Amino acid sequence: METTVAEDQAADPDRPPGAPRGARGAAGRLLRLPAGRGRRWAAWCAMPPLALVSVVVLCRATDTDGITPIPQLLAFLPWLLVPAALGMLLGTAARWPLGCGWALAAAAATGWFIQPYDNGPLPEPRGPVLARLRVMTANLEFGQAREGLLSALRRERPDLVAVQECDTQCAEALDSADVRTAYPYRSIALGDSPAAGSAILSRHPLTPAEGVRGTLRMPEAVVRIAGQRLRMQVAHPMPPVPGGVDLWRTELGRLRAYAAGRGGEPTLIAGDFNATQDHAAFRAVLDTGLRDSARAAGVPRTPSWPRATTPVLGAQIDHVLVSQELRPRTARFLDLPHTDHRALLVELDLYGPRG
């Protein structure tokens, strides 16, 4: 029996004119729900993911880290595009124009904040280049990755090293004859747990200092390079776990106070900040006039944790922050066995004062 195009369209309004019966694409079949209860359920199901994205993005836009689970979700802000896309899919299935507009707005706002954080133009150094430095930071996860760290030290030969989660066995490994020959200057601060210890290794003379106070040890050292003093501070604030967000914010605030009070000396803060560029508490540290080496070197969102899912999924929480007297040239993330973090290796130029 023959039918007209008008009859075909009346029988199957979702099929394009002239297309054979059953030729609708897979997306069309998935999104075609009967009017009534099915569409209402799709609209209701679209609301939770869209509300989640909206709340997190609103906190990012208003420069606040909020309360649990907002700080934890902010660490993975780029992945909020997934629930935004789910909301769009469900809104389309529900034939809900307002929901589709909401999803588009949520995705656009998320996309805007995925851009690398820019804390404004920083003054460029104008003095002579005194030295080219290789700086490494590595979290050893309770000291388990000490052998991987030793291999990386032999292979990469960094000039300055910041180590977090250095336990007694890690301290003994760093005290070996080979390491002492390569790094005759060091400051090791052990804590009351395997996660609490930290260390600074240097090829250049250093004077240890107490550093920033925290639950985990964060030592400081004044390193002398080519006649220039360089302040080096280890960062390892507590993570923003549920129930610990206030402590995390407080300890990042102490790092910010250290950065703000650095004076005119070249300063470097390296370590596991347990924070990304999407956390207001971390951006406050940057806003003291420091630059993130990974951002400056063109790898601002390369994940460093958790290593089991990097580089596909993760957050960049390991950083090397530098004052204007240090210009980042390159940044690479290294895989060490037996730790949930990737190490970060940065190459920097150290500038002296003008004239």
C-alpha positions as CSV (number, residue, x, y, z in Angstrom):
1,M,0.0,0.0,0.0
2,E,1.4,3.4,-0.9
3,T,1.2,6.4,1.4
4,T,1.9,10.1,0.9
5,V,4.7,12.0,2.5
6,A,2.2,13.8,4.7
7,E,0.8,10.5,5.9
8,D,4.2,9.2,6.7
9,Q,5.1,12.3,8.7
10,A,1.8,12.1,10.6
11,A,2.5,8.5,11.5
12,D,6.2,9.1,12.4
13,P,6.8,12.9,13.1
14,D,10.4,12.3,14.2
15,R,11.5,10.8,10.9
16,P,13.0,13.3,8.3
17,P,10.9,13.7,5.2
18,G,11.9,11.2,2.5
19,A,13.8,8.9,4.9
20,P,12.8,5.2,5.0
21,R,10.9,3.9,7.9
22,G,13.1,3.0,10.9
23,A,15.9,5.2,9.6
24,R,16.1,7.5,12.6
25,G,19.5,7.6,14.2
26,A,20.4,5.9,17.5
27,A,20.5,9.3,19.2
28,G,16.9,10.0,18.0
29,R,15.7,6.7,19.4
30,L,17.3,7.3,22.7
31,L,16.0,10.8,23.1
32,R,12.4,10.1,21.9
33,L,10.2,9.6,25.0
34,P,6.5,9.5,25.0
35,A,4.7,12.6,26.3
36,G,3.7,12.3,29.9
37,R,5.3,10.4,32.7
38,G,8.5,9.4,30.8
39,R,9.4,13.0,29.9
40,R,8.6,14.2,33.5
41,W,10.9,11.6,34.9
42,A,13.7,12.6,32.5
43,A,13.2,16.3,33.6
44,W,13.4,15.3,37.2
45,C,16.5,13.2,36.7
46,A,18.2,16.1,34.9
47,M,17.9,18.4,37.9
48,P,20.4,16.7,40.3
49,P,23.4,16.7,38.0
50,L,22.6,20.3,36.8
51,A,22.2,21.5,40.4
52,L,25.5,19.9,41.4
53,V,27.4,21.6,38.5
54,S,25.7,24.9,39.2
55,V,26.6,25.0,42.9
56,V,30.2,24.1,42.3
57,V,30.6,26.6,39.5
58,L,28.9,29.3,41.5
59,C,31.4,28.7,44.3
60,R,34.3,28.9,41.8
61,A,32.8,32.1,40.4
62,T,32.4,33.7,43.8
63,D,35.9,32.8,44.9
64,T,35.0,30.5,47.8
65,D,35.7,26.8,48.5
66,G,32.5,26.3,50.4
67,I,32.0,23.2,52.5
68,T,32.2,19.4,51.9
69,P,31.7,18.2,49.1
70,I,32.5,21.4,47.2
71,P,36.3,21.5,47.9
72,Q,36.6,17.9,46.8
73,L,34.6,18.5,43.6
74,L,36.5,21.6,42.8
75,A,39.6,19.5,42.5
76,F,38.0,17.8,39.5
77,L,36.3,20.8,38.0
78,P,36.9,19.9,34.3
79,W,35.0,16.7,34.8
80,L,31.9,18.6,35.7
81,L,31.3,18.7,32.0
82,V,30.1,15.1,32.3
83,P,27.1,15.7,34.5
84,A,26.4,18.9,32.5
85,A,26.2,16.7,29.4
86,L,24.0,14.2,31.2
87,G,21.7,17.0,32.1
88,M,21.6,18.2,28.5
89,L,20.8,14.6,27.3
90,L,18.0,14.2,29.8
91,G,16.6,17.7,29.2
92,T,16.5,17.0,25.5
93,A,14.7,13.7,26.1
94,A,12.2,15.5,28.3
95,R,11.6,18.1,25.6
96,W,12.4,20.7,28.4
97,P,13.8,23.9,26.9
98,L,14.5,25.5,30.2
99,G,16.5,22.4,31.3
100,C,18.5,22.5,28.0
101,G,19.3,26.2,28.5
102,W,20.3,25.4,32.1
103,A,22.6,22.7,30.9
104,L,24.2,24.9,28.2
105,A,24.8,27.6,30.8
106,A,26.4,25.2,33.2
107,A,28.6,23.7,30.6
108,A,29.7,27.1,29.3
109,A,30.5,28.3,32.8
110,T,32.5,25.2,33.5
111,G,34.4,25.6,30.2
112,W,35.2,29.2,31.1
113,F,36.8,28.2,34.4
114,I,38.7,25.3,32.8
115,Q,41.0,27.9,31.3
116,P,44.4,28.2,33.2
117,Y,44.1,30.6,36.1
118,D,45.8,33.9,35.2
119,N,46.7,36.1,38.2
120,G,47.6,39.0,36.0
121,P,50.8,40.1,34.3
122,L,53.8,39.6,36.6
123,P,57.0,41.7,36.2
124,E,59.6,40.0,34.2
125,P,63.2,39.7,35.7
126,R,65.7,42.1,34.1
127,G,68.9,41.3,35.8
128,P,71.5,38.7,34.7
129,V,70.8,35.0,34.7
130,L,72.9,33.6,37.6
131,A,72.1,30.0,37.2
132,R,69.8,27.5,35.5
133,L,68.2,25.2,38.1
134,R,66.4,21.9,38.0
135,V,63.9,21.6,40.9
136,M,62.0,18.4,41.8
137,T,59.1,17.8,44.2
138,A,57.9,14.3,45.1
139,N,55.4,12.9,47.5
140,L,56.6,9.4,48.4
141,E,53.3,8.1,50.0
142,F,54.5,7.1,53.5
143,G,58.1,6.7,52.2
144,Q,57.2,3.8,49.9
145,A,58.6,5.4,46.8
146,R,62.1,6.1,48.2
147,E,63.8,3.7,45.7
148,G,61.9,5.4,42.8
149,L,63.0,8.7,44.1
150,L,66.7,7.6,44.2
151,S,66.4,6.4,40.6
152,A,64.9,9.7,39.5
153,L,67.7,11.6,41.3
154,R,70.4,9.7,39.5
155,R,68.6,10.0,36.2
156,E,67.4,13.6,36.3
157,R,70.0,15.2,38.5
158,P,67.9,18.0,39.9
159,D,69.7,20.8,41.9
160,L,67.0,21.2,44.5
161,V,64.6,18.5,45.8
162,A,61.5,18.8,48.0
163,V,60.3,15.5,49.4
164,Q,57.1,14.9,51.2
165,E,55.9,11.9,53.3
166,C,59.5,10.9,54.1
167,D,59.6,8.4,56.9
168,T,62.6,7.0,58.8
169,Q,63.5,4.6,56.1
170,C,63.3,7.4,53.6
171,A,65.6,9.5,55.8
172,E,68.1,6.6,56.0
173,A,68.1,6.2,52.2
174,L,68.7,9.9,51.7
175,D,71.6,9.6,54.1
176,S,73.4,7.0,52.0
177,A,76.9,7.8,50.7
178,D,75.8,8.1,47.1
179,V,73.1,10.6,47.9
180,R,75.4,12.6,50.3
181,T,77.9,12.8,47.5
182,A,75.4,14.2,45.0
183,Y,73.5,16.3,47.6
184,P,75.9,17.3,50.4
185,Y,73.4,19.8,51.8
186,R,70.0,18.8,53.2
187,S,67.3,19.6,55.8
188,I,65.3,16.6,56.9
189,A,62.3,17.0,59.3
190,L,60.7,13.8,60.5
191,G,57.3,13.8,62.0
192,D,55.3,11.5,64.3
193,S,53.9,9.5,61.3
194,P,55.2,8.2,58.0
195,A,53.2,10.9,56.2
196,A,54.5,13.8,58.4
197,G,58.2,14.0,57.4
198,S,59.6,16.2,54.7
199,A,63.1,16.9,53.3
200,I,65.1,19.4,51.2
201,L,68.1,18.2,49.3
202,S,70.5,20.6,47.6
203,R,73.7,20.7,45.6
204,H,74.2,24.2,46.9
205,P,75.0,25.3,50.4
206,L,71.9,25.9,52.5
207,T,70.9,27.0,56.0
208,P,67.9,25.1,57.4
209,A,65.0,27.1,58.8
210,E,61.8,26.1,60.7
211,G,59.4,26.9,57.9
212,V,55.6,27.1,57.9
213,R,53.9,25.5,60.8
214,G,51.5,22.6,60.0
215,T,50.2,19.3,61.0
216,L,52.7,17.8,58.6
217,R,56.3,19.1,58.6
218,M,57.0,21.9,56.1
219,P,60.6,22.9,56.5
220,E,62.3,25.9,54.9
221,A,65.9,26.5,53.8
222,V,67.9,29.5,52.6
223,V,70.0,28.3,49.7
224,R,73.0,30.2,48.4
225,I,73.5,30.0,44.6
226,A,76.1,32.0,42.7
227,G,76.2,34.5,45.6
228,Q,72.4,34.9,45.6
229,R,70.1,33.9,48.5
230,L,67.1,31.7,47.5
231,R,64.4,30.9,50.0
232,M,62.9,27.4,49.5
233,Q,59.8,26.3,51.4
234,V,58.2,22.8,51.3
235,A,54.4,22.7,51.0
236,H,52.3,19.9,52.5
237,P,49.1,21.2,54.1
238,M,46.5,18.7,55.2
239,P,44.1,17.5,52.5
240,P,40.5,18.8,52.4
241,V,38.9,15.6,53.7
242,P,35.4,15.7,55.1
243,G,35.7,17.2,58.5
244,G,39.1,18.7,57.7
245,V,38.4,21.5,55.3
246,D,38.9,24.2,57.9
247,L,42.3,22.9,58.8
248,W,43.2,22.6,55.1
249,R,42.1,26.2,54.6
250,T,44.1,27.4,57.6
251,E,47.3,25.7,56.6
252,L,47.1,27.0,53.0
253,G,46.5,30.4,54.6
254,R,49.8,30.1,56.4
255,L,51.5,29.3,53.1
256,R,49.9,32.4,51.7
257,A,51.2,34.5,54.7
258,Y,54.7,33.1,54.1
259,A,54.5,34.0,50.4
260,A,53.1,37.5,51.1
261,G,55.9,38.2,53.6
262,R,58.8,36.9,51.5
263,G,60.2,40.4,50.8
264,G,62.4,41.0,47.8
265,E,64.4,37.7,47.9
266,P,63.9,35.0,45.3
267,T,61.4,32.5,46.7
268,L,60.3,29.0,45.8
269,I,57.5,27.0,47.4
270,A,57.4,23.3,46.2
271,G,55.4,20.4,47.3
272,D,52.0,18.7,47.6
273,F,49.6,21.6,48.1
274,N,46.5,19.3,48.2
275,A,44.9,22.0,46.1
276,T,44.4,23.0,42.4
277,Q,44.0,26.2,40.6
278,D,40.2,25.9,41.1
279,H,40.5,26.3,44.9
280,A,40.2,29.8,46.2
281,A,42.7,29.1,49.0
282,F,45.4,28.1,46.5
283,R,44.7,31.0,44.2
284,A,45.2,33.3,47.2
285,V,48.8,32.0,47.4
286,L,49.3,32.7,43.7
287,D,47.8,36.2,44.2
288,T,50.8,37.2,46.3
289,G,52.7,37.5,43.1
290,L,53.9,33.9,42.6
291,R,53.7,32.0,39.4
292,D,52.9,28.4,39.0
293,S,55.8,26.8,37.0
294,A,53.5,24.2,35.3
295,R,51.2,26.9,34.2
296,A,54.1,29.1,32.9
297,A,55.6,26.1,31.1
298,G,52.3,25.3,29.3
299,V,51.1,22.2,31.3
300,P,48.6,23.8,33.7
301,R,46.1,21.0,34.1
302,T,48.4,17.9,33.8
303,P,47.1,15.6,36.6
304,S,49.6,14.6,39.3
305,W,47.2,12.7,41.6
306,P,46.0,10.0,41.8
307,R,48.7,8.3,39.7
308,A,46.6,5.2,39.1
309,T,44.3,7.2,36.8
310,T,46.7,9.9,35.5
311,P,47.1,11.3,33.0
312,V,43.5,10.6,31.9
313,L,41.8,11.5,35.1
314,G,43.1,13.3,38.1
315,A,44.0,16.7,39.6
316,Q,47.2,18.8,39.6
317,I,47.9,19.2,43.3
318,D,51.7,19.1,43.2
319,H,53.2,22.5,42.3
320,V,56.4,24.5,42.2
321,L,55.5,28.2,42.8
322,V,58.2,30.8,42.2
323,S,58.7,34.5,42.6
324,Q,59.5,36.9,39.8
325,E,63.2,36.4,40.1
326,L,62.8,32.8,38.9
327,R,61.5,32.2,35.3
328,P,60.2,28.7,34.5
329,R,61.4,27.2,31.3
330,T,60.0,23.6,31.3
331,A,57.9,21.3,33.5
332,R,57.5,17.5,33.4
333,F,55.6,15.1,35.5
334,L,57.4,11.8,36.3
335,D,55.9,8.5,37.4
336,L,57.6,7.0,40.4
337,P,56.6,3.4,41.5
338,H,54.8,2.8,44.8
339,T,53.3,6.3,45.3
340,D,49.9,7.8,44.4
341,H,51.6,11.1,43.2
342,R,53.6,11.9,40.2
343,A,56.8,13.8,40.8
344,L,57.2,17.3,39.2
345,L,60.5,18.4,37.6
346,V,60.9,22.0,36.7
347,E,63.7,23.9,35.0
348,L,64.2,27.5,36.0
349,D,66.4,30.4,35.4
350,L,67.5,32.3,38.5
351,Y,68.0,36.0,37.9
352,G,70.1,38.4,39.9
353,P,69.3,42.0,40.7
354,R,69.6,44.6,38.0
355,G,72.8,46.6,37.6
